Amino acid sequence: MAVELKIGTRGIRGELTKTFTPAFLELHGLFRVGFVEYVETETESILGMCFACKTKYGWMCSFNHDDVLTYIGNGIWDLKPYKAAKSEDNDNPW
């Protein structure tokens, strides 16, 4: 039985990379680019693996394992970047 990636398959990037092998994801247009060292922006900090995928708007990168990806077909993905819930006290994680 062959594994196939059906159109409309959706999940967070962390789930997809744990479910499918890197070679299978590359065959379907989701490429591991490399490791991103710690980078801090105004809204978030980034540390981890960077993935690139082709979208209907062009190539985009996923920097967060919580980004939502949906397979559209023919190696094209829809990428929705993860947005953390806003809290009133940003300094206190609890």
PDB file of N, CA, C and O in Angstrom:
ATOM      1  N   MET A   1       0.844  -1.177   0.000  1.00  0.00           N
ATOM      2  CA  MET A   1       0.000   0.000   0.000  1.00  0.00           C
ATOM      3  C   MET A   1       0.890   1.242   0.000  1.00  0.00           C
ATOM      4  O   MET A   1       1.721   1.413   0.892  1.00  0.00           O
ATOM      5  N   ALA A   2       0.722   2.079  -0.969  1.00  0.00           N
ATOM      6  CA  ALA A   2       1.526   3.296  -1.097  1.00  0.00           C
ATOM      7  C   ALA A   2       0.932   4.416  -0.248  1.00  0.00           C
ATOM      8  O   ALA A   2      -0.285   4.556  -0.135  1.00  0.00           O
ATOM      9  N   VAL A   3       1.807   5.193   0.335  1.00  0.00           N
ATOM     10  CA  VAL A   3       1.377   6.361   1.094  1.00  0.00           C
ATOM     11  C   VAL A   3       1.185   7.493   0.106  1.00  0.00           C
ATOM     12  O   VAL A   3       2.025   7.718  -0.766  1.00  0.00           O
ATOM     13  N   GLU A   4       0.095   8.193   0.242  1.00  0.00           N
ATOM     14  CA  GLU A   4      -0.125   9.336  -0.638  1.00  0.00           C
ATOM     15  C   GLU A   4      -0.543  10.544   0.185  1.00  0.00           C
ATOM     16  O   GLU A   4      -1.128  10.415   1.260  1.00  0.00           O
ATOM     17  N   LEU A   5      -0.234  11.700  -0.337  1.00  0.00           N
ATOM     18  CA  LEU A   5      -0.596  12.959   0.295  1.00  0.00           C
ATOM     19  C   LEU A   5      -1.784  13.508  -0.478  1.00  0.00           C
ATOM     20  O   LEU A   5      -1.642  14.004  -1.596  1.00  0.00           O
ATOM     21  N   LYS A   6      -2.951  13.412   0.133  1.00  0.00           N
ATOM     22  CA  LYS A   6      -4.171  13.823  -0.553  1.00  0.00           C
ATOM     23  C   LYS A   6      -4.324  15.342  -0.536  1.00  0.00           C
ATOM     24  O   LYS A   6      -3.863  16.017   0.384  1.00  0.00           O
ATOM     25  N   ILE A   7      -4.967  15.852  -1.553  1.00  0.00           N
ATOM     26  CA  ILE A   7      -5.270  17.279  -1.611  1.00  0.00           C
ATOM     27  C   ILE A   7      -6.169  17.614  -0.428  1.00  0.00           C
ATOM     28  O   ILE A   7      -7.149  16.918  -0.164  1.00  0.00           O
ATOM     29  N   GLY A   8      -5.830  18.676   0.274  1.00  0.00           N
ATOM     30  CA  GLY A   8      -6.591  19.090   1.449  1.00  0.00           C
ATOM     31  C   GLY A   8      -5.999  18.599   2.756  1.00  0.00           C
ATOM     32  O   GLY A   8      -6.504  18.937   3.827  1.00  0.00           O
ATOM     33  N   THR A   9      -4.928  17.802   2.689  1.00  0.00           N
ATOM     34  CA  THR A   9      -4.271  17.366   3.917  1.00  0.00           C
ATOM     35  C   THR A   9      -3.753  18.596   4.642  1.00  0.00           C
ATOM     36  O   THR A   9      -3.023  19.406   4.072  1.00  0.00           O
ATOM     37  N   ARG A  10      -4.140  18.728   5.916  1.00  0.00           N
ATOM     38  CA  ARG A  10      -3.783  19.918   6.695  1.00  0.00           C
ATOM     39  C   ARG A  10      -3.215  19.491   8.033  1.00  0.00           C
ATOM     40  O   ARG A  10      -3.634  18.490   8.615  1.00  0.00           O
ATOM     41  N   GLY A  11      -2.265  20.258   8.505  1.00  0.00           N
ATOM     42  CA  GLY A  11      -1.697  20.005   9.820  1.00  0.00           C
ATOM     43  C   GLY A  11      -0.654  21.040  10.144  1.00  0.00           C
ATOM     44  O   GLY A  11      -0.208  21.799   9.284  1.00  0.00           O
ATOM     45  N   ILE A  12      -0.270  21.055  11.422  1.00  0.00           N
ATOM     46  CA  ILE A  12       0.821  21.949  11.782  1.00  0.00           C
ATOM     47  C   ILE A  12       2.111  21.325  11.266  1.00  0.00           C
ATOM     48  O   ILE A  12       2.199  20.105  11.120  1.00  0.00           O
ATOM     49  N   ARG A  13       3.092  22.142  10.994  1.00  0.00           N
ATOM     50  CA  ARG A  13       4.325  21.665  10.388  1.00  0.00           C
ATOM     51  C   ARG A  13       4.993  20.592  11.233  1.00  0.00           C
ATOM     52  O   ARG A  13       5.553  19.640  10.690  1.00  0.00           O
ATOM     53  N   GLY A  14       4.944  20.730  12.538  1.00  0.00           N
ATOM     54  CA  GLY A  14       5.538  19.730  13.421  1.00  0.00           C
ATOM     55  C   GLY A  14       4.904  18.357  13.248  1.00  0.00           C
ATOM     56  O   GLY A  14       5.606  17.347  13.291  1.00  0.00           O
ATOM     57  N   GLU A  15       3.588  18.302  13.054  1.00  0.00           N
ATOM     58  CA  GLU A  15       2.899  17.022  12.826  1.00  0.00           C
ATOM     59  C   GLU A  15       3.294  16.418  11.490  1.00  0.00           C
ATOM     60  O   GLU A  15       3.557  15.218  11.400  1.00  0.00           O
ATOM     61  N   LEU A  16       3.336  17.247  10.449  1.00  0.00           N
ATOM     62  CA  LEU A  16       3.665  16.742   9.116  1.00  0.00           C
ATOM     63  C   LEU A  16       5.082  16.189   9.059  1.00  0.00           C
ATOM     64  O   LEU A  16       5.319  15.151   8.442  1.00  0.00           O
ATOM     65  N   THR A  17       6.030  16.880   9.701  1.00  0.00           N
ATOM     66  CA  THR A  17       7.421  16.420   9.640  1.00  0.00           C
ATOM     67  C   THR A  17       7.644  15.177  10.493  1.00  0.00           C
ATOM     68  O   THR A  17       8.600  14.439  10.256  1.00  0.00           O
ATOM     69  N   LYS A  18       6.788  14.929  11.476  1.00  0.00           N
ATOM     70  CA  LYS A  18       6.891  13.701  12.268  1.00  0.00           C
ATOM     71  C   LYS A  18       6.163  12.546  11.590  1.00  0.00           C
ATOM     72  O   LYS A  18       6.518  11.386  11.801  1.00  0.00           O
ATOM     73  N   THR A  19       5.151  12.844  10.779  1.00  0.00           N
ATOM     74  CA  THR A  19       4.353  11.812  10.128  1.00  0.00           C
ATOM     75  C   THR A  19       5.005  11.298   8.855  1.00  0.00           C
ATOM     76  O   THR A  19       5.003  10.094   8.597  1.00  0.00           O
ATOM     77  N   PHE A  20       5.565  12.205   8.055  1.00  0.00           N
ATOM     78  CA  PHE A  20       6.133  11.843   6.756  1.00  0.00           C
ATOM     79  C   PHE A  20       7.650  12.005   6.782  1.00  0.00           C
ATOM     80  O   PHE A  20       8.182  12.829   7.527  1.00  0.00           O
ATOM     81  N   THR A  21       8.341  11.216   5.966  1.00  0.00           N
ATOM     82  CA  THR A  21       9.796  11.309   5.883  1.00  0.00           C
ATOM     83  C   THR A  21      10.190  12.577   5.127  1.00  0.00           C
ATOM     84  O   THR A  21       9.397  13.096   4.342  1.00  0.00           O
ATOM     85  N   PRO A  22      11.410  13.082   5.355  1.00  0.00           N
ATOM     86  CA  PRO A  22      11.859  14.271   4.615  1.00  0.00           C
ATOM     87  C   PRO A  22      11.840  14.072   3.098  1.00  0.00           C
ATOM     88  O   PRO A  22      11.491  14.991   2.357  1.00  0.00           O
ATOM     89  N   ALA A  23      12.213  12.882   2.638  1.00  0.00           N
ATOM     90  CA  ALA A  23      12.216  12.620   1.187  1.00  0.00           C
ATOM     91  C   ALA A  23      10.795  12.669   0.621  1.00  0.00           C
ATOM     92  O   ALA A  23      10.591  13.183  -0.479  1.00  0.00           O
ATOM     93  N   PHE A  24       9.817  12.147   1.352  1.00  0.00           N
ATOM     94  CA  PHE A  24       8.424  12.173   0.898  1.00  0.00           C
ATOM     95  C   PHE A  24       7.912  13.610   0.832  1.00  0.00           C
ATOM     96  O   PHE A  24       7.228  13.982  -0.122  1.00  0.00           O
ATOM     97  N   LEU A  25       8.239  14.418   1.840  1.00  0.00           N
ATOM     98  CA  LEU A  25       7.798  15.811   1.840  1.00  0.00           C
ATOM     99  C   LEU A  25       8.467  16.598   0.721  1.00  0.00           C
ATOM    100  O   LEU A  25       7.824  17.444   0.099  1.00  0.00           O
ATOM    101  N   GLU A  26       9.738  16.338   0.455  1.00  0.00           N
ATOM    102  CA  GLU A  26      10.423  17.013  -0.650  1.00  0.00           C
ATOM    103  C   GLU A  26       9.800  16.649  -1.991  1.00  0.00           C
ATOM    104  O   GLU A  26       9.705  17.490  -2.885  1.00  0.00           O
ATOM    105  N   LEU A  27       9.378  15.402  -2.129  1.00  0.00           N
ATOM    106  CA  LEU A  27       8.712  14.958  -3.345  1.00  0.00           C
ATOM    107  C   LEU A  27       7.420  15.747  -3.579  1.00  0.00           C
ATOM    108  O   LEU A  27       6.994  15.936  -4.718  1.00  0.00           O
ATOM    109  N   HIS A  28       6.804  16.203  -2.486  1.00  0.00           N
ATOM    110  CA  HIS A  28       5.559  16.959  -2.566  1.00  0.00           C
ATOM    111  C   HIS A  28       5.751  18.455  -2.331  1.00  0.00           C
ATOM    112  O   HIS A  28       4.776  19.172  -2.103  1.00  0.00           O
ATOM    113  N   GLY A  29       6.994  18.936  -2.384  1.00  0.00           N
ATOM    114  CA  GLY A  29       7.237  20.376  -2.393  1.00  0.00           C
ATOM    115  C   GLY A  29       7.487  21.054  -1.070  1.00  0.00           C
ATOM    116  O   GLY A  29       7.466  22.283  -1.007  1.00  0.00           O
ATOM    117  N   LEU A  30       7.727  20.297   0.005  1.00  0.00           N
ATOM    118  CA  LEU A  30       8.042  20.906   1.302  1.00  0.00           C
ATOM    119  C   LEU A  30       9.492  20.565   1.629  1.00  0.00           C
ATOM    120  O   LEU A  30       9.814  19.413   1.921  1.00  0.00           O
ATOM    121  N   PHE A  31      10.372  21.578   1.577  1.00  0.00           N
ATOM    122  CA  PHE A  31      11.813  21.359   1.672  1.00  0.00           C
ATOM    123  C   PHE A  31      12.379  21.888   2.982  1.00  0.00           C
ATOM    124  O   PHE A  31      12.062  22.999   3.406  1.00  0.00           O
ATOM    125  N   ARG A  32      13.218  21.077   3.617  1.00  0.00           N
ATOM    126  CA  ARG A  32      13.950  21.530   4.798  1.00  0.00           C
ATOM    127  C   ARG A  32      15.125  22.345   4.304  1.00  0.00           C
ATOM    128  O   ARG A  32      15.966  21.836   3.563  1.00  0.00           O
ATOM    129  N   VAL A  33      15.194  23.616   4.707  1.00  0.00           N
ATOM    130  CA  VAL A  33      16.236  24.516   4.215  1.00  0.00           C
ATOM    131  C   VAL A  33      17.450  24.492   5.125  1.00  0.00           C
ATOM    132  O   VAL A  33      18.580  24.405   4.646  1.00  0.00           O
ATOM    133  N   GLY A  34      17.237  24.566   6.406  1.00  0.00           N
ATOM    134  CA  GLY A  34      18.367  24.575   7.328  1.00  0.00           C
ATOM    135  C   GLY A  34      17.944  25.023   8.710  1.00  0.00           C
ATOM    136  O   GLY A  34      16.781  25.350   8.944  1.00  0.00           O
ATOM    137  N   PHE A  35      18.888  25.033   9.608  1.00  0.00           N
ATOM    138  CA  PHE A  35      18.629  25.406  10.999  1.00  0.00           C
ATOM    139  C   PHE A  35      18.807  26.901  11.169  1.00  0.00           C
ATOM    140  O   PHE A  35      19.790  27.473  10.699  1.00  0.00           O
ATOM    141  N   VAL A  36      17.863  27.530  11.837  1.00  0.00           N
ATOM    142  CA  VAL A  36      17.923  28.964  12.103  1.00  0.00           C
ATOM    143  C   VAL A  36      18.390  29.157  13.538  1.00  0.00           C
ATOM    144  O   VAL A  36      17.754  28.686  14.481  1.00  0.00           O
ATOM    145  N   GLU A  37      19.503  29.852  13.689  1.00  0.00           N
ATOM    146  CA  GLU A  37      19.995  30.167  15.027  1.00  0.00           C
ATOM    147  C   GLU A  37      19.016  31.133  15.695  1.00  0.00           C
ATOM    148  O   GLU A  37      18.113  31.659  15.046  1.00  0.00           O
ATOM    149  N   TYR A  38      19.198  31.356  16.972  1.00  0.00           N
ATOM    150  CA  TYR A  38      18.294  32.204  17.734  1.00  0.00           C
ATOM    151  C   TYR A  38      18.253  33.621  17.164  1.00  0.00           C
ATOM    152  O   TYR A  38      19.273  34.306  17.094  1.00  0.00           O
ATOM    153  N   VAL A  39      17.052  34.047  16.756  1.00  0.00           N
ATOM    154  CA  VAL A  39      16.827  35.396  16.235  1.00  0.00           C
ATOM    155  C   VAL A  39      15.642  35.974  16.989  1.00  0.00           C
ATOM    156  O   VAL A  39      14.605  35.322  17.111  1.00  0.00           O
ATOM    157  N   GLU A  40      15.783  37.176  17.489  1.00  0.00           N
ATOM    158  CA  GLU A  40      14.687  37.789  18.229  1.00  0.00           C
ATOM    159  C   GLU A  40      14.173  38.993  17.453  1.00  0.00           C
ATOM    160  O   GLU A  40      14.941  39.873  17.062  1.00  0.00           O
ATOM    161  N   THR A  41      12.847  39.018  17.235  1.00  0.00           N
ATOM    162  CA  THR A  41      12.203  40.147  16.584  1.00  0.00           C
ATOM    163  C   THR A  41      11.372  40.883  17.615  1.00  0.00           C
ATOM    164  O   THR A  41      11.406  40.545  18.798  1.00  0.00           O
ATOM    165  N   GLU A  42      10.632  41.878  17.183  1.00  0.00           N
ATOM    166  CA  GLU A  42       9.795  42.627  18.118  1.00  0.00           C
ATOM    167  C   GLU A  42       8.674  41.769  18.692  1.00  0.00           C
ATOM    168  O   GLU A  42       8.250  41.983  19.827  1.00  0.00           O
ATOM    169  N   THR A  43       8.195  40.807  17.922  1.00  0.00           N
ATOM    170  CA  THR A  43       7.025  40.035  18.337  1.00  0.00           C
ATOM    171  C   THR A  43       7.322  38.604  18.759  1.00  0.00           C
ATOM    172  O   THR A  43       6.522  38.007  19.481  1.00  0.00           O
ATOM    173  N   GLU A  44       8.460  38.026  18.327  1.00  0.00           N
ATOM    174  CA  GLU A  44       8.735  36.635  18.663  1.00  0.00           C
ATOM    175  C   GLU A  44      10.219  36.334  18.562  1.00  0.00           C
ATOM    176  O   GLU A  44      11.002  37.136  18.053  1.00  0.00           O
ATOM    177  N   SER A  45      10.587  35.169  19.055  1.00  0.00           N
ATOM    178  CA  SER A  45      11.955  34.693  18.881  1.00  0.00           C
ATOM    179  C   SER A  45      11.904  33.419  18.052  1.00  0.00           C
ATOM    180  O   SER A  45      10.975  32.622  18.180  1.00  0.00           O
ATOM    181  N   ILE A  46      12.908  33.231  17.201  1.00  0.00           N
ATOM    182  CA  ILE A  46      12.939  32.112  16.268  1.00  0.00           C
ATOM    183  C   ILE A  46      14.173  31.269  16.556  1.00  0.00           C
ATOM    184  O   ILE A  46      15.284  31.792  16.643  1.00  0.00           O
ATOM    185  N   LEU A  47      13.977  29.983  16.703  1.00  0.00           N
ATOM    186  CA  LEU A  47      15.061  29.034  16.877  1.00  0.00           C
ATOM    187  C   LEU A  47      14.568  27.698  16.367  1.00  0.00           C
ATOM    188  O   LEU A  47      13.581  27.176  16.886  1.00  0.00           O
ATOM    189  N   GLY A  48      15.211  27.134  15.383  1.00  0.00           N
ATOM    190  CA  GLY A  48      14.794  25.829  14.900  1.00  0.00           C
ATOM    191  C   GLY A  48      14.977  25.659  13.410  1.00  0.00           C
ATOM    192  O   GLY A  48      15.688  26.420  12.755  1.00  0.00           O
ATOM    193  N   MET A  49      14.315  24.636  12.892  1.00  0.00           N
ATOM    194  CA  MET A  49      14.444  24.268  11.496  1.00  0.00           C
ATOM    195  C   MET A  49      13.559  25.156  10.630  1.00  0.00           C
ATOM    196  O   MET A  49      12.418  25.448  10.986  1.00  0.00           O
ATOM    197  N   CYS A  50      14.088  25.574   9.508  1.00  0.00           N
ATOM    198  CA  CYS A  50      13.364  26.398   8.539  1.00  0.00           C
ATOM    199  C   CYS A  50      12.965  25.504   7.366  1.00  0.00           C
ATOM    200  O   CYS A  50      13.781  24.731   6.864  1.00  0.00           O
ATOM    201  N   PHE A  51      11.716  25.610   6.932  1.00  0.00           N
ATOM    202  CA  PHE A  51      11.214  24.867   5.781  1.00  0.00           C
ATOM    203  C   PHE A  51      10.739  25.853   4.723  1.00  0.00           C
ATOM    204  O   PHE A  51      10.246  26.932   5.053  1.00  0.00           O
ATOM    205  N   ALA A  52      10.885  25.488   3.456  1.00  0.00           N
ATOM    206  CA  ALA A  52      10.396  26.305   2.343  1.00  0.00           C
ATOM    207  C   ALA A  52       9.360  25.513   1.572  1.00  0.00           C
ATOM    208  O   ALA A  52       9.484  24.298   1.411  1.00  0.00           O
ATOM    209  N   CYS A  53       8.334  26.210   1.095  1.00  0.00           N
ATOM    210  CA  CYS A  53       7.310  25.554   0.282  1.00  0.00           C
ATOM    211  C   CYS A  53       6.828  26.538  -0.779  1.00  0.00           C
ATOM    212  O   CYS A  53       6.872  27.755  -0.598  1.00  0.00           O
ATOM    213  N   LYS A  54       6.371  25.973  -1.884  1.00  0.00           N
ATOM    214  CA  LYS A  54       5.833  26.796  -2.956  1.00  0.00           C
ATOM    215  C   LYS A  54       4.349  27.001  -2.688  1.00  0.00           C
ATOM    216  O   LYS A  54       3.609  26.045  -2.454  1.00  0.00           O
ATOM    217  N   THR A  55       3.925  28.259  -2.726  1.00  0.00           N
ATOM    218  CA  THR A  55       2.516  28.584  -2.549  1.00  0.00           C
ATOM    219  C   THR A  55       2.000  29.183  -3.851  1.00  0.00           C
ATOM    220  O   THR A  55       2.765  29.372  -4.796  1.00  0.00           O
ATOM    221  N   LYS A  56       0.721  29.478  -3.903  1.00  0.00           N
ATOM    222  CA  LYS A  56       0.186  30.080  -5.121  1.00  0.00           C
ATOM    223  C   LYS A  56       0.708  31.498  -5.318  1.00  0.00           C
ATOM    224  O   LYS A  56       0.545  32.070  -6.396  1.00  0.00           O
ATOM    225  N   TYR A  57       1.330  32.070  -4.296  1.00  0.00           N
ATOM    226  CA  TYR A  57       1.907  33.418  -4.383  1.00  0.00           C
ATOM    227  C   TYR A  57       3.416  33.395  -4.617  1.00  0.00           C
ATOM    228  O   TYR A  57       4.022  34.448  -4.812  1.00  0.00           O
ATOM    229  N   GLY A  58       4.026  32.221  -4.601  1.00  0.00           N
ATOM    230  CA  GLY A  58       5.467  32.095  -4.741  1.00  0.00           C
ATOM    231  C   GLY A  58       6.038  31.314  -3.574  1.00  0.00           C
ATOM    232  O   GLY A  58       5.290  30.699  -2.814  1.00  0.00           O
ATOM    233  N   TRP A  59       7.361  31.331  -3.421  1.00  0.00           N
ATOM    234  CA  TRP A  59       8.020  30.583  -2.359  1.00  0.00           C
ATOM    235  C   TRP A  59       7.896  31.307  -1.030  1.00  0.00           C
ATOM    236  O   TRP A  59       8.067  32.524  -0.956  1.00  0.00           O
ATOM    237  N   MET A  60       7.597  30.549   0.024  1.00  0.00           N
ATOM    238  CA  MET A  60       7.505  31.090   1.378  1.00  0.00           C
ATOM    239  C   MET A  60       8.263  30.171   2.319  1.00  0.00           C
ATOM    240  O   MET A  60       8.457  28.990   2.030  1.00  0.00           O
ATOM    241  N   CYS A  61       8.690  30.726   3.450  1.00  0.00           N
ATOM    242  CA  CYS A  61       9.396  29.936   4.460  1.00  0.00           C
ATOM    243  C   CYS A  61       8.564  29.813   5.722  1.00  0.00           C
ATOM    244  O   CYS A  61       7.865  30.744   6.120  1.00  0.00           O
ATOM    245  N   SER A  62       8.652  28.659   6.336  1.00  0.00           N
ATOM    246  CA  SER A  62       8.015  28.392   7.613  1.00  0.00           C
ATOM    247  C   SER A  62       9.107  28.331   8.671  1.00  0.00           C
ATOM    248  O   SER A  62      10.006  27.494   8.595  1.00  0.00           O
ATOM    249  N   PHE A  63       9.027  29.224   9.663  1.00  0.00           N
ATOM    250  CA  PHE A  63      10.034  29.283  10.717  1.00  0.00           C
ATOM    251  C   PHE A  63       9.551  28.681  12.026  1.00  0.00           C
ATOM    252  O   PHE A  63      10.356  28.473  12.934  1.00  0.00           O
ATOM    253  N   ASN A  64       8.269  28.396  12.149  1.00  0.00           N
ATOM    254  CA  ASN A  64       7.692  27.909  13.400  1.00  0.00           C
ATOM    255  C   ASN A  64       7.065  26.546  13.171  1.00  0.00           C
ATOM    256  O   ASN A  64       6.366  26.341  12.179  1.00  0.00           O
ATOM    257  N   HIS A  65       7.312  25.599  14.098  1.00  0.00           N
ATOM    258  CA  HIS A  65       6.735  24.269  13.930  1.00  0.00           C
ATOM    259  C   HIS A  65       5.223  24.259  14.135  1.00  0.00           C
ATOM    260  O   HIS A  65       4.582  23.238  13.889  1.00  0.00           O
ATOM    261  N   ASP A  66       4.641  25.373  14.579  1.00  0.00           N
ATOM    262  CA  ASP A  66       3.189  25.483  14.742  1.00  0.00           C
ATOM    263  C   ASP A  66       2.501  26.142  13.544  1.00  0.00           C
ATOM    264  O   ASP A  66       1.290  26.360  13.585  1.00  0.00           O
ATOM    265  N   ASP A  67       3.241  26.463  12.481  1.00  0.00           N
ATOM    266  CA  ASP A  67       2.631  27.002  11.262  1.00  0.00           C
ATOM    267  C   ASP A  67       1.702  25.943  10.664  1.00  0.00           C
ATOM    268  O   ASP A  67       2.012  24.752  10.689  1.00  0.00           O
ATOM    269  N   VAL A  68       0.565  26.382  10.129  1.00  0.00           N
ATOM    270  CA  VAL A  68      -0.404  25.459   9.541  1.00  0.00           C
ATOM    271  C   VAL A  68      -0.172  25.364   8.037  1.00  0.00           C
ATOM    272  O   VAL A  68      -0.132  26.375   7.336  1.00  0.00           O
ATOM    273  N   LEU A  69      -0.019  24.125   7.551  1.00  0.00           N
ATOM    274  CA  LEU A  69       0.196  23.868   6.136  1.00  0.00           C
ATOM    275  C   LEU A  69      -0.955  23.036   5.587  1.00  0.00           C
ATOM    276  O   LEU A  69      -1.412  22.093   6.233  1.00  0.00           O
ATOM    277  N   THR A  70      -1.420  23.389   4.397  1.00  0.00           N
ATOM    278  CA  THR A  70      -2.460  22.636   3.703  1.00  0.00           C
ATOM    279  C   THR A  70      -1.946  22.315   2.311  1.00  0.00           C
ATOM    280  O   THR A  70      -1.489  23.202   1.590  1.00  0.00           O
ATOM    281  N   TYR A  71      -2.021  21.027   1.930  1.00  0.00           N
ATOM    282  CA  TYR A  71      -1.550  20.613   0.616  1.00  0.00           C
ATOM    283  C   TYR A  71      -2.631  20.894  -0.416  1.00  0.00           C
ATOM    284  O   TYR A  71      -3.753  20.401  -0.299  1.00  0.00           O
ATOM    285  N   ILE A  72      -2.289  21.693  -1.435  1.00  0.00           N
ATOM    286  CA  ILE A  72      -3.240  22.066  -2.485  1.00  0.00           C
ATOM    287  C   ILE A  72      -3.113  21.133  -3.681  1.00  0.00           C
ATOM    288  O   ILE A  72      -4.088  20.933  -4.406  1.00  0.00           O
ATOM    289  N   GLY A  73      -1.936  20.558  -3.905  1.00  0.00           N
ATOM    290  CA  GLY A  73      -1.708  19.646  -5.019  1.00  0.00           C
ATOM    291  C   GLY A  73      -0.600  20.150  -5.920  1.00  0.00           C
ATOM    292  O   GLY A  73      -0.274  21.337  -5.908  1.00  0.00           O
ATOM    293  N   ASN A  74      -0.017  19.245  -6.705  1.00  0.00           N
ATOM    294  CA  ASN A  74       1.065  19.567  -7.638  1.00  0.00           C
ATOM    295  C   ASN A  74       2.237  20.285  -6.965  1.00  0.00           C
ATOM    296  O   ASN A  74       2.850  21.166  -7.567  1.00  0.00           O
ATOM    297  N   GLY A  75       2.552  19.911  -5.717  1.00  0.00           N
ATOM    298  CA  GLY A  75       3.686  20.508  -5.012  1.00  0.00           C
ATOM    299  C   GLY A  75       3.420  21.899  -4.479  1.00  0.00           C
ATOM    300  O   GLY A  75       4.365  22.604  -4.124  1.00  0.00           O
ATOM    301  N   ILE A  76       2.163  22.321  -4.409  1.00  0.00           N
ATOM    302  CA  ILE A  76       1.808  23.662  -3.924  1.00  0.00           C
ATOM    303  C   ILE A  76       1.115  23.540  -2.568  1.00  0.00           C
ATOM    304  O   ILE A  76       0.256  22.682  -2.367  1.00  0.00           O
ATOM    305  N   TRP A  77       1.502  24.407  -1.655  1.00  0.00           N
ATOM    306  CA  TRP A  77       0.981  24.410  -0.284  1.00  0.00           C
ATOM    307  C   TRP A  77       0.353  25.756   0.038  1.00  0.00           C
ATOM    308  O   TRP A  77       0.643  26.767  -0.603  1.00  0.00           O
ATOM    309  N   ASP A  78      -0.511  25.748   1.041  1.00  0.00           N
ATOM    310  CA  ASP A  78      -1.022  26.979   1.636  1.00  0.00           C
ATOM    311  C   ASP A  78      -0.371  27.068   3.004  1.00  0.00           C
ATOM    312  O   ASP A  78      -0.439  26.115   3.779  1.00  0.00           O
ATOM    313  N   LEU A  79       0.254  28.185   3.314  1.00  0.00           N
ATOM    314  CA  LEU A  79       0.971  28.359   4.578  1.00  0.00           C
ATOM    315  C   LEU A  79       0.326  29.470   5.384  1.00  0.00           C
ATOM    316  O   LEU A  79       0.230  30.608   4.927  1.00  0.00           O
ATOM    317  N   LYS A  80      -0.114  29.132   6.587  1.00  0.00           N
ATOM    318  CA  LYS A  80      -0.652  30.110   7.522  1.00  0.00           C
ATOM    319  C   LYS A  80       0.309  30.192   8.702  1.00  0.00           C
ATOM    320  O   LYS A  80       0.379  29.262   9.505  1.00  0.00           O
ATOM    321  N   PRO A  81       1.057  31.298   8.818  1.00  0.00           N
ATOM    322  CA  PRO A  81       2.006  31.435   9.922  1.00  0.00           C
ATOM    323  C   PRO A  81       1.305  31.414  11.277  1.00  0.00           C
ATOM    324  O   PRO A  81       0.199  31.933  11.427  1.00  0.00           O
ATOM    325  N   TYR A  82       1.959  30.813  12.249  1.00  0.00           N
ATOM    326  CA  TYR A  82       1.437  30.720  13.603  1.00  0.00           C
ATOM    327  C   TYR A  82       1.416  32.100  14.245  1.00  0.00           C
ATOM    328  O   TYR A  82       2.391  32.847  14.164  1.00  0.00           O
ATOM    329  N   LYS A  83       0.315  32.425  14.872  1.00  0.00           N
ATOM    330  CA  LYS A  83       0.205  33.680  15.608  1.00  0.00           C
ATOM    331  C   LYS A  83      -0.102  33.343  17.063  1.00  0.00           C
ATOM    332  O   LYS A  83      -1.125  32.728  17.363  1.00  0.00           O
ATOM    333  N   ALA A  84       0.778  33.744  17.951  1.00  0.00           N
ATOM    334  CA  ALA A  84       0.583  33.483  19.370  1.00  0.00           C
ATOM    335  C   ALA A  84      -0.577  34.315  19.897  1.00  0.00           C
ATOM    336  O   ALA A  84      -0.803  35.439  19.449  1.00  0.00           O
ATOM    337  N   ALA A  85      -1.306  33.755  20.848  1.00  0.00           N
ATOM    338  CA  ALA A  85      -2.409  34.483  21.474  1.00  0.00           C
ATOM    339  C   ALA A  85      -1.836  35.655  22.253  1.00  0.00           C
ATOM    340  O   ALA A  85      -0.819  35.528  22.934  1.00  0.00           O
ATOM    341  N   LYS A  86      -2.496  36.790  22.143  1.00  0.00           N
ATOM    342  CA  LYS A  86      -2.022  37.976  22.854  1.00  0.00           C
ATOM    343  C   LYS A  86      -2.455  37.888  24.312  1.00  0.00           C
ATOM    344  O   LYS A  86      -3.595  37.544  24.622  1.00  0.00           O
ATOM    345  N   SER A  87      -1.522  38.205  25.189  1.00  0.00           N
ATOM    346  CA  SER A  87      -1.856  38.251  26.610  1.00  0.00           C
ATOM    347  C   SER A  87      -1.674  39.681  27.088  1.00  0.00           C
ATOM    348  O   SER A  87      -0.983  40.482  26.459  1.00  0.00           O
ATOM    349  N   GLU A  88      -2.304  39.984  28.207  1.00  0.00           N
ATOM    350  CA  GLU A  88      -2.217  41.345  28.727  1.00  0.00           C
ATOM    351  C   GLU A  88      -0.864  41.600  29.375  1.00  0.00           C
ATOM    352  O   GLU A  88      -0.388  42.734  29.404  1.00  0.00           O
ATOM    353  N   ASP A  89      -0.247  40.546  29.893  1.00  0.00           N
ATOM    354  CA  ASP A  89       1.056  40.687  30.528  1.00  0.00           C
ATOM    355  C   ASP A  89       2.062  39.871  29.733  1.00  0.00           C
ATOM    356  O   ASP A  89       2.227  38.677  29.984  1.00  0.00           O
ATOM    357  N   ASN A  90       2.734  40.500  28.777  1.00  0.00           N
ATOM    358  CA  ASN A  90       3.666  39.791  27.897  1.00  0.00           C
ATOM    359  C   ASN A  90       4.924  39.310  28.627  1.00  0.00           C
ATOM    360  O   ASN A  90       5.581  38.376  28.166  1.00  0.00           O
ATOM    361  N   ASP A  91       5.269  39.937  29.763  1.00  0.00           N
ATOM    362  CA  ASP A  91       6.475  39.559  30.464  1.00  0.00           C
ATOM    363  C   ASP A  91       6.284  38.293  31.286  1.00  0.00           C
ATOM    364  O   ASP A  91       7.255  37.585  31.554  1.00  0.00           O
ATOM    365  N   ASN A  92       5.048  37.991  31.694  1.00  0.00           N
ATOM    366  CA  ASN A  92       4.766  36.845  32.541  1.00  0.00           C
ATOM    367  C   ASN A  92       4.181  35.710  31.697  1.00  0.00           C
ATOM    368  O   ASN A  92       3.056  35.827  31.211  1.00  0.00           O
ATOM    369  N   PRO A  93       4.935  34.600  31.512  1.00  0.00           N
ATOM    370  CA  PRO A  93       4.410  33.509  30.680  1.00  0.00           C
ATOM    371  C   PRO A  93       3.305  32.715  31.352  1.00  0.00           C
ATOM    372  O   PRO A  93       2.666  31.898  30.689  1.00  0.00           O
ATOM    373  N   TRP A  94       3.053  32.914  32.618  1.00  0.00           N
ATOM    374  CA  TRP A  94       2.022  32.154  33.347  1.00  0.00           C
ATOM    375  C   TRP A  94       0.795  32.974  33.435  1.00  0.00           C
ATOM    376  O   TRP A  94      -0.202  32.534  34.007  1.00  0.00           O
TER     377      TRP A  94
END
